[in-house]
């Protein structure tokens, strides 16, 4: 299955933290459904 992950990092004092995380799959614009059966 294809999936895209996008973490958003923020520096706090002396370290980095993930403040947001987003995952998505390809979708069919006609039906609006996620296409979870696609293979790379």
PDB file with SEQRES, HELIX, SHEET and CRYST1 records, atoms N, CA, C and O in Angstrom:
SEQRES   1 A   40  UNK UNK UNK UNK UNK UNK UNK UNK UNK UNK UNK UNK UNK          
SEQRES   2 A   40  UNK UNK UNK UNK UNK UNK UNK UNK UNK UNK UNK UNK UNK          
SEQRES   3 A   40  UNK UNK UNK UNK UNK UNK UNK UNK UNK UNK UNK UNK UNK          
SEQRES   4 A   40  UNK                                                          
SHEET    1 AA1 2 UNK A   4  UNK A  12  0                                        
SHEET    2 AA1 2 UNK A  15  UNK A  24 -1                                        
CRYST1    1.000    1.000    1.000  90.00  90.00  90.00 P 1           1          
ATOM      1  N   UNK A   1       0.845  -1.179   0.000  1.00  0.00           N  
ATOM      2  CA  UNK A   1       0.000   0.000   0.000  1.00  0.00           C  
ATOM      3  C   UNK A   1       0.889   1.242   0.000  1.00  0.00           C  
ATOM      4  O   UNK A   1       1.905   1.281   0.694  1.00  0.00           O  
ATOM      5  N   UNK A   2       0.517   2.228  -0.759  1.00  0.00           N  
ATOM      6  CA  UNK A   2       1.237   3.498  -0.772  1.00  0.00           C  
ATOM      7  C   UNK A   2       0.696   4.392   0.333  1.00  0.00           C  
ATOM      8  O   UNK A   2      -0.515   4.483   0.536  1.00  0.00           O  
ATOM      9  N   UNK A   3       1.586   5.039   1.029  1.00  0.00           N  
ATOM     10  CA  UNK A   3       1.177   6.001   2.052  1.00  0.00           C  
ATOM     11  C   UNK A   3       2.223   7.107   2.111  1.00  0.00           C  
ATOM     12  O   UNK A   3       3.412   6.859   1.910  1.00  0.00           O  
ATOM     13  N   UNK A   4       1.781   8.304   2.381  1.00  0.00           N  
ATOM     14  CA  UNK A   4       2.703   9.423   2.519  1.00  0.00           C  
ATOM     15  C   UNK A   4       2.598   9.948   3.939  1.00  0.00           C  
ATOM     16  O   UNK A   4       1.499  10.187   4.440  1.00  0.00           O  
ATOM     17  N   UNK A   5       3.729  10.124   4.580  1.00  0.00           N  
ATOM     18  CA  UNK A   5       3.762  10.642   5.951  1.00  0.00           C  
ATOM     19  C   UNK A   5       4.534  11.964   5.959  1.00  0.00           C  
ATOM     20  O   UNK A   5       5.592  12.085   5.341  1.00  0.00           O  
ATOM     21  N   UNK A   6       3.992  12.936   6.663  1.00  0.00           N  
ATOM     22  CA  UNK A   6       4.619  14.247   6.759  1.00  0.00           C  
ATOM     23  C   UNK A   6       4.672  14.673   8.218  1.00  0.00           C  
ATOM     24  O   UNK A   6       3.655  15.088   8.773  1.00  0.00           O  
ATOM     25  N   UNK A   7       5.843  14.577   8.851  1.00  0.00           N  
ATOM     26  CA  UNK A   7       5.952  15.081  10.223  1.00  0.00           C  
ATOM     27  C   UNK A   7       6.338  16.571  10.206  1.00  0.00           C  
ATOM     28  O   UNK A   7       7.124  17.008   9.364  1.00  0.00           O  
ATOM     29  N   UNK A   8       5.785  17.324  11.126  1.00  0.00           N  
ATOM     30  CA  UNK A   8       6.127  18.740  11.283  1.00  0.00           C  
ATOM     31  C   UNK A   8       6.898  18.871  12.593  1.00  0.00           C  
ATOM     32  O   UNK A   8       6.393  18.541  13.666  1.00  0.00           O  
ATOM     33  N   UNK A   9       8.127  19.360  12.480  1.00  0.00           N  
ATOM     34  CA  UNK A   9       9.023  19.466  13.634  1.00  0.00           C  
ATOM     35  C   UNK A   9       9.110  20.904  14.117  1.00  0.00           C  
ATOM     36  O   UNK A   9       9.016  21.840  13.322  1.00  0.00           O  
ATOM     37  N   UNK A  10       9.292  21.079  15.427  1.00  0.00           N  
ATOM     38  CA  UNK A  10       9.506  22.398  16.023  1.00  0.00           C  
ATOM     39  C   UNK A  10      10.653  22.291  17.017  1.00  0.00           C  
ATOM     40  O   UNK A  10      10.721  21.361  17.820  1.00  0.00           O  
ATOM     41  N   UNK A  11      11.539  23.253  16.943  1.00  0.00           N  
ATOM     42  CA  UNK A  11      12.653  23.256  17.886  1.00  0.00           C  
ATOM     43  C   UNK A  11      12.209  23.920  19.189  1.00  0.00           C  
ATOM     44  O   UNK A  11      11.659  25.021  19.179  1.00  0.00           O  
ATOM     45  N   UNK A  12      12.452  23.241  20.302  1.00  0.00           N  
ATOM     46  CA  UNK A  12      12.135  23.783  21.623  1.00  0.00           C  
ATOM     47  C   UNK A  12      13.394  23.733  22.463  1.00  0.00           C  
ATOM     48  O   UNK A  12      13.955  22.662  22.693  1.00  0.00           O  
ATOM     49  N   UNK A  13      13.824  24.864  22.910  1.00  0.00           N  
ATOM     50  CA  UNK A  13      15.069  24.973  23.679  1.00  0.00           C  
ATOM     51  C   UNK A  13      16.210  24.272  22.945  1.00  0.00           C  
ATOM     52  O   UNK A  13      16.726  24.803  21.961  1.00  0.00           O  
ATOM     53  N   UNK A  14      16.610  23.089  23.410  1.00  0.00           N  
ATOM     54  CA  UNK A  14      17.752  22.405  22.799  1.00  0.00           C  
ATOM     55  C   UNK A  14      17.382  21.104  22.094  1.00  0.00           C  
ATOM     56  O   UNK A  14      18.260  20.305  21.765  1.00  0.00           O  
ATOM     57  N   UNK A  15      16.102  20.889  21.862  1.00  0.00           N  
ATOM     58  CA  UNK A  15      15.700  19.642  21.207  1.00  0.00           C  
ATOM     59  C   UNK A  15      14.629  19.914  20.148  1.00  0.00           C  
ATOM     60  O   UNK A  15      14.089  21.017  20.054  1.00  0.00           O  
ATOM     61  N   UNK A  16      14.343  18.904  19.372  1.00  0.00           N  
ATOM     62  CA  UNK A  16      13.300  18.968  18.356  1.00  0.00           C  
ATOM     63  C   UNK A  16      12.140  18.079  18.774  1.00  0.00           C  
ATOM     64  O   UNK A  16      12.344  17.008  19.344  1.00  0.00           O  
ATOM     65  N   UNK A  17      10.903  18.533  18.484  1.00  0.00           N  
ATOM     66  CA  UNK A  17       9.699  17.767  18.804  1.00  0.00           C  
ATOM     67  C   UNK A  17       8.801  17.713  17.578  1.00  0.00           C  
ATOM     68  O   UNK A  17       8.699  18.687  16.833  1.00  0.00           O  
ATOM     69  N   UNK A  18       8.148  16.570  17.370  1.00  0.00           N  
ATOM     70  CA  UNK A  18       7.122  16.502  16.337  1.00  0.00           C  
ATOM     71  C   UNK A  18       5.858  17.124  16.912  1.00  0.00           C  
ATOM     72  O   UNK A  18       5.334  16.651  17.920  1.00  0.00           O  
ATOM     73  N   UNK A  19       5.366  18.189  16.271  1.00  0.00           N  
ATOM     74  CA  UNK A  19       4.176  18.880  16.764  1.00  0.00           C  
ATOM     75  C   UNK A  19       2.937  18.555  15.935  1.00  0.00           C  
ATOM     76  O   UNK A  19       1.815  18.854  16.344  1.00  0.00           O  
ATOM     77  N   UNK A  20       3.144  17.938  14.764  1.00  0.00           N  
ATOM     78  CA  UNK A  20       2.014  17.517  13.931  1.00  0.00           C  
ATOM     79  C   UNK A  20       2.489  16.389  13.034  1.00  0.00           C  
ATOM     80  O   UNK A  20       3.632  16.394  12.576  1.00  0.00           O  
ATOM     81  N   UNK A  21       1.620  15.427  12.783  1.00  0.00           N  
ATOM     82  CA  UNK A  21       1.955  14.299  11.924  1.00  0.00           C  
ATOM     83  C   UNK A  21       0.752  14.020  11.040  1.00  0.00           C  
ATOM     84  O   UNK A  21      -0.371  13.913  11.531  1.00  0.00           O  
ATOM     85  N   UNK A  22       0.983  13.900   9.737  1.00  0.00           N  
ATOM     86  CA  UNK A  22      -0.120  13.674   8.805  1.00  0.00           C  
ATOM     87  C   UNK A  22       0.216  12.502   7.901  1.00  0.00           C  
ATOM     88  O   UNK A  22       1.308  12.443   7.336  1.00  0.00           O  
ATOM     89  N   UNK A  23      -0.721  11.565   7.760  1.00  0.00           N  
ATOM     90  CA  UNK A  23      -0.575  10.452   6.832  1.00  0.00           C  
ATOM     91  C   UNK A  23      -1.722  10.504   5.837  1.00  0.00           C  
ATOM     92  O   UNK A  23      -2.847  10.862   6.184  1.00  0.00           O  
ATOM     93  N   UNK A  24      -1.419  10.137   4.582  1.00  0.00           N  
ATOM     94  CA  UNK A  24      -2.469  10.108   3.563  1.00  0.00           C  
ATOM     95  C   UNK A  24      -2.187   8.998   2.561  1.00  0.00           C  
ATOM     96  O   UNK A  24      -1.051   8.553   2.400  1.00  0.00           O  
ATOM     97  N   UNK A  25      -3.244   8.563   1.895  1.00  0.00           N  
ATOM     98  CA  UNK A  25      -3.152   7.565   0.835  1.00  0.00           C  
ATOM     99  C   UNK A  25      -3.669   8.206  -0.450  1.00  0.00           C  
ATOM    100  O   UNK A  25      -4.412   9.185  -0.393  1.00  0.00           O  
ATOM    101  N   UNK A  26      -3.281   7.660  -1.621  1.00  0.00           N  
ATOM    102  CA  UNK A  26      -3.840   8.184  -2.872  1.00  0.00           C  
ATOM    103  C   UNK A  26      -5.370   8.033  -2.866  1.00  0.00           C  
ATOM    104  O   UNK A  26      -5.909   7.147  -2.203  1.00  0.00           O  
ATOM    105  N   UNK A  27      -6.050   8.891  -3.598  1.00  0.00           N  
ATOM    106  CA  UNK A  27      -7.504   8.829  -3.617  1.00  0.00           C  
ATOM    107  C   UNK A  27      -8.025   9.022  -5.030  1.00  0.00           C  
ATOM    108  O   UNK A  27      -7.346   9.575  -5.895  1.00  0.00           O  
ATOM    109  N   UNK A  28      -9.240   8.555  -5.241  1.00  0.00           N  
ATOM    110  CA  UNK A  28      -9.909   8.675  -6.533  1.00  0.00           C  
ATOM    111  C   UNK A  28     -10.763   9.943  -6.496  1.00  0.00           C  
ATOM    112  O   UNK A  28     -11.722  10.007  -5.726  1.00  0.00           O  
ATOM    113  N   UNK A  29     -10.439  10.954  -7.311  1.00  0.00           N  
ATOM    114  CA  UNK A  29     -11.198  12.208  -7.256  1.00  0.00           C  
ATOM    115  C   UNK A  29     -12.655  12.069  -7.716  1.00  0.00           C  
ATOM    116  O   UNK A  29     -13.489  12.913  -7.388  1.00  0.00           O  
ATOM    117  N   UNK A  30     -12.960  11.023  -8.465  1.00  0.00           N  
ATOM    118  CA  UNK A  30     -14.339  10.812  -8.928  1.00  0.00           C  
ATOM    119  C   UNK A  30     -15.209  10.304  -7.789  1.00  0.00           C  
ATOM    120  O   UNK A  30     -16.313  10.805  -7.575  1.00  0.00           O  
ATOM    121  N   UNK A  31     -14.709   9.299  -7.050  1.00  0.00           N  
ATOM    122  CA  UNK A  31     -15.511   8.705  -5.977  1.00  0.00           C  
ATOM    123  C   UNK A  31     -15.209   9.301  -4.604  1.00  0.00           C  
ATOM    124  O   UNK A  31     -16.029   9.208  -3.690  1.00  0.00           O  
ATOM    125  N   UNK A  32     -14.031   9.915  -4.458  1.00  0.00           N  
ATOM    126  CA  UNK A  32     -13.630  10.442  -3.151  1.00  0.00           C  
ATOM    127  C   UNK A  32     -13.109   9.372  -2.209  1.00  0.00           C  
ATOM    128  O   UNK A  32     -12.858   9.655  -1.037  1.00  0.00           O  
ATOM    129  N   UNK A  33     -12.942   8.157  -2.691  1.00  0.00           N  
ATOM    130  CA  UNK A  33     -12.496   7.035  -1.866  1.00  0.00           C  
ATOM    131  C   UNK A  33     -10.973   6.905  -1.885  1.00  0.00           C  
ATOM    132  O   UNK A  33     -10.328   7.181  -2.897  1.00  0.00           O  
ATOM    133  N   UNK A  34     -10.411   6.483  -0.756  1.00  0.00           N  
ATOM    134  CA  UNK A  34      -8.992   6.189  -0.691  1.00  0.00           C  
ATOM    135  C   UNK A  34      -8.695   4.921  -1.475  1.00  0.00           C  
ATOM    136  O   UNK A  34      -9.482   3.975  -1.461  1.00  0.00           O  
ATOM    137  N   UNK A  35      -7.556   4.905  -2.160  1.00  0.00           N  
ATOM    138  CA  UNK A  35      -7.161   3.750  -2.963  1.00  0.00           C  
ATOM    139  C   UNK A  35      -6.086   2.964  -2.212  1.00  0.00           C  
ATOM    140  O   UNK A  35      -4.890   3.143  -2.443  1.00  0.00           O  
ATOM    141  N   UNK A  36      -6.531   2.101  -1.318  1.00  0.00           N  
ATOM    142  CA  UNK A  36      -5.599   1.367  -0.456  1.00  0.00           C  
ATOM    143  C   UNK A  36      -5.092   0.077  -1.085  1.00  0.00           C  
ATOM    144  O   UNK A  36      -4.266  -0.608  -0.481  1.00  0.00           O  
ATOM    145  N   UNK A  37      -5.563  -0.278  -2.287  1.00  0.00           N  
ATOM    146  CA  UNK A  37      -5.128  -1.521  -2.920  1.00  0.00           C  
ATOM    147  C   UNK A  37      -4.058  -1.303  -3.985  1.00  0.00           C  
ATOM    148  O   UNK A  37      -3.641  -2.261  -4.636  1.00  0.00           O  
ATOM    149  N   UNK A  38      -3.607  -0.071  -4.176  1.00  0.00           N  
ATOM    150  CA  UNK A  38      -2.560   0.197  -5.163  1.00  0.00           C  
ATOM    151  C   UNK A  38      -1.234  -0.401  -4.705  1.00  0.00           C  
ATOM    152  O   UNK A  38      -0.960  -0.478  -3.507  1.00  0.00           O  
ATOM    153  N   UNK A  39      -0.423  -0.820  -5.653  1.00  0.00           N  
ATOM    154  CA  UNK A  39       0.912  -1.337  -5.339  1.00  0.00           C  
ATOM    155  C   UNK A  39       1.949  -0.459  -6.011  1.00  0.00           C  
ATOM    156  O   UNK A  39       1.721   0.010  -7.126  1.00  0.00           O  
ATOM    157  N   UNK A  40       3.087  -0.223  -5.363  1.00  0.00           N  
ATOM    158  CA  UNK A  40       4.141   0.589  -5.965  1.00  0.00           C  
ATOM    159  C   UNK A  40       4.704  -0.045  -7.229  1.00  0.00           C  
ATOM    160  O   UNK A  40       5.602   0.519  -7.855  1.00  0.00           O  
TER     161      UNK A  40                                                      
END                                                                             
